Amino acid sequence: MQSAAPTTVPADDPLQRERDHLASSRAALRAMREDAEQLDISDVAGTWVTQQVLHEQIQRRIAALADLVHTPLFFGRLDFLHSISEDVSEGAGGARFYIGRRHVHDAGGDPMVIDWRAPVSQTFYQASRTEPMDIAKRRRFGYTGGELTAYEDENLSDPAEQAKASALLAAEIEKPRVGPMRDIVATIQPEQDEIVRAELGGTVCVQGAPGTGKTAVGLHRVAYLLYAHRERLAKAGTLVIGPNSSFLSYIEQVLPALGELEVAQATVQELVSHVEVRAQDGAEAARIKGDARMAEVLRRAVRDGITLPTEPCVVVRGSRRWRVPAYELVEIIEELTGREIRYGAAMAALPQRIAHTVLLKMEQGGEAPDDRVQDAVARSREVKAVVKACWPPVDPAKLVLRLLGDAEFLARCADGLLTPEEQAAVLWPKPGRSVKTAPWTPADAVLVDEATDLVERTPSLGHVVLDEAQDLSPMQYRAVGRRCTTGSATVLGDLAQGTTPWATASWPEALHHLGKAGAHVEELTTGFRVPEQVISYASRLLPAIAPGLAPATSIRTGQDSLTIRATTADGRTDAVLLACLEALDREGSTGLIAADARIPALAEALAEAGLPFLTPGTETTAEARLTLVPASLAKGLEYDYVVLDEPAEVVAGEPDRRTGLRRLYVSLTRAVSGLTVLHAEPLPAELG
Ligand SMILES: Nc1ncnc2c1ncn2[C@@H]1O[C@H](COP(=O)(O)OP(=O)(O)OP(=O)(O)O)[C@@H](O)[C@H]1O
């Protein structure tokens, strides 16, 4: 690696030339921003609304053109052996490209920095010594603050040059983790890049051990898709789904840092918030309510009110009466039920179908009615009465309220699907009196969402990224799936980290529930977070928690990253405080992870010791670097140093041993630089 000398550098110094290019790129970006600021739209014809829309678009462009002082404008350079065709290089004439976070061009329109998502930039991530892809030289830049201070070259087409590990990549990965999650544009790895740039049309599922970059890849994929299919996705919308709000606040800065401000983020629970959740299910009830069989129970419940008529429908028009006999009405209704259209759409179609039959009879009777007559017949009192009796309106929340409160109704809808014991388990102990006051649980809200979709189609987004997917129930997968029926999804998860009673056992099955059966499953196995020593210790749990999965490797080989300390029951809290102080002596963030039940006692001890601490999801700062993390919220998060208090207690905090061990696996795999495990009780036998 070449580094900047502390003294002045001569003008022909390569580093100086790169700094000059950085300075002129910055100036060009400033000019682009000034151009956008000076756009005068007062002469543009159009309504007030179109003016406002235009104004907003310009404001967004100005914001996107901001030069962030501490974010490098470019991080790499590609020197091709030959020049590149115009279409691939997006207008570039030469064979040298600077790769950065956004596109910057000079006054003449020639590119100075190419967006990392452009086709030509893919070479930066994919070229290798075995497949140089016409690259003579790949250069990576190192920055300190906003200053370009180093570069590193690989002469990929030079057979004499030896391959060596990238010091800049290592430095990037070793950076202390203060603040929220960062983007990884400068160091995306080839196997990650393939997932990031996978086609929009297909759904991709990624199985990956802790720290293999699943979340990072999912977020960069959204940014890539928005670049490659901006118009389509801007219309249809994109959504990132995460497990809880702590996790969402941890990742919420990544997309804005990549210039993407329009991506919605939500938890599954937020997606299905038709009713107010104010109770919790037991594990068994939640498991059954989350089972895919409930979809059929609900389908039956929604259609339970459909009644076949036994009387004819007689419509009076002027002096004549038109009679649709009962058997014809039955045919119409049976045709509608057989067509599997939404309940609400069928309800809207039914009066028109009856009116159409009346119309045919009128024509046969020598009249010449037009469409207006059909509409009038459809709206007539007689036809309305038939629709009301045969296809009554369904309010989804009221329907689920009845299903969970009325044993007889449930028995009718669940016949042959749920056993009597299962039915008893899902019934509320006391029926809810109204939608407003009923004891809705998270799983009930998902049922209401399913019922809502049976009545009226849920609008589909263009793309959905589903993170920590392994924890979703089949009914939750369905809820996510109906939000991307006409779009695609990126499903990210780790079977070994599933901690719900219904956790995913197989990806093909989960994808089936999502409505994306047959989607491709990729596996990421190289870890970027957890040091080798720590991941191999945690992987001892794999045979017990996910027997089919191979342990991850790690690119972080540092020694002495794992400390296991036995302590006494009395000395335990002091040992925890000491371990936290030791960790805080180092640079970066510290997470103190413990069983949920232990959190209040630890909070008190930390307060008494005068150690300020944060809750998960609150941004760490240089001043407040310690976070107290209940094991149930640790998923997806990471800290430079982790102090893990009493593994046996973390395991015992869950209803069954496998889930407990999986919770422990999650807790053991949050550390970037060092993990200290403290225990007064014996360590779980599975840790060996
Ligand atoms: N190519 C990369 N270059 C640099 N850092 C990376 C790279 N890939 C991943 N990382 C970093 O590794 C860490 C772990 O990544 P991430 O959280 O995406 O992993 P994960 O697979 O989602 O983990 P978990 O299963 O624990 O949720 C993050 O700090 C991320 O920025």
The ligand as an SDF file (V2000), in Angstrom:
LIG
                    3D

 31 33  0  0  0  0  0  0  0  0999 V2000
  -17.8370   -6.9890    1.8950 N   0  0  0  0  0  0  0  0  0  0  0  0
  -17.7800   -6.4390    3.0850 C   0  0  0  0  0  0  0  0  0  0  0  0
  -16.8740   -5.5080    3.3650 N   0  0  0  0  0  0  0  0  0  0  0  0
  -16.7950   -4.9320    4.5740 C   0  0  0  0  0  0  0  0  0  0  0  0
  -17.6070   -5.2150    5.5940 N   0  0  0  0  0  0  0  0  0  0  0  0
  -18.5510   -6.1430    5.3650 C   0  0  0  0  0  0  0  0  0  0  0  0
  -18.6990   -6.8020    4.1180 C   0  0  0  0  0  0  0  0  0  0  0  0
  -19.7350   -7.6430    4.2060 N   0  0  0  0  0  0  0  0  0  0  0  0
  -20.2210   -7.5280    5.4510 C   0  0  0  0  0  0  0  0  0  0  0  0
  -19.5060   -6.6230    6.1470 N   0  0  0  0  0  0  0  0  0  0  0  0
  -19.7100   -6.1890    7.5320 C   0  0  0  0  0  0  0  0  0  0  0  0
  -19.8590   -7.3340    8.3470 O   0  0  0  0  0  0  0  0  0  0  0  0
  -20.7920   -7.0670    9.3730 C   0  0  0  0  0  0  0  0  0  0  0  0
  -21.8840   -8.0910    9.3690 C   0  0  0  0  0  0  0  0  0  0  0  0
  -22.7200   -7.8750    8.2510 O   0  0  0  0  0  0  0  0  0  0  0  0
  -24.2850   -8.1030    8.3460 P   0  0  0  0  0  0  0  0  0  0  0  0
  -24.8340   -7.5190    9.5840 O   0  0  0  0  0  0  0  0  0  0  0  0
  -24.8440   -7.7050    7.0470 O   0  0  0  0  0  0  0  0  0  0  0  0
  -24.2880   -9.6930    8.4950 O   0  0  0  0  0  0  0  0  0  0  0  0
  -25.5180  -10.6750    8.6440 P   0  0  0  0  0  0  0  0  0  0  0  0
  -25.1890  -11.8460    7.8020 O   0  0  0  0  0  0  0  0  0  0  0  0
  -26.7670   -9.9460    8.3650 O   0  0  0  0  0  0  0  0  0  0  0  0
  -25.4070  -11.0620   10.1740 O   0  0  0  0  0  0  0  0  0  0  0  0
  -26.5270  -11.6510   11.1820 P   0  0  0  0  0  0  0  0  0  0  0  0
  -26.8470  -13.0360   10.7180 O   0  0  0  0  0  0  0  0  0  0  0  0
  -25.8420  -11.6550   12.4870 O   0  0  0  0  0  0  0  0  0  0  0  0
  -27.6910  -10.7250   11.1200 O   0  0  0  0  0  0  0  0  0  0  0  0
  -21.2930   -5.6460    9.1570 C   0  0  0  0  0  0  0  0  0  0  0  0
  -20.5650   -4.7600    9.9380 O   0  0  0  0  0  0  0  0  0  0  0  0
  -21.0020   -5.4080    7.7030 C   0  0  0  0  0  0  0  0  0  0  0  0
  -20.8370   -4.0530    7.4140 O   0  0  0  0  0  0  0  0  0  0  0  0
  1  2  1  0
  2  3  1  0
  2  7  2  0
  3  4  2  0
  4  5  1  0
  5  6  2  0
  6  7  1  0
  6 10  1  0
  7  8  1  0
  8  9  2  0
  9 10  1  0
 10 11  1  0
 11 12  1  0
 11 30  1  0
 12 13  1  0
 13 14  1  0
 13 28  1  0
 14 15  1  0
 15 16  1  0
 16 17  2  0
 16 18  1  0
 16 19  1  0
 19 20  1  0
 20 21  2  0
 20 22  1  0
 20 23  1  0
 23 24  1  0
 24 25  2  0
 24 26  1  0
 24 27  1  0
 28 29  1  0
 28 30  1  0
 30 31  1  0
M  END
$$$$
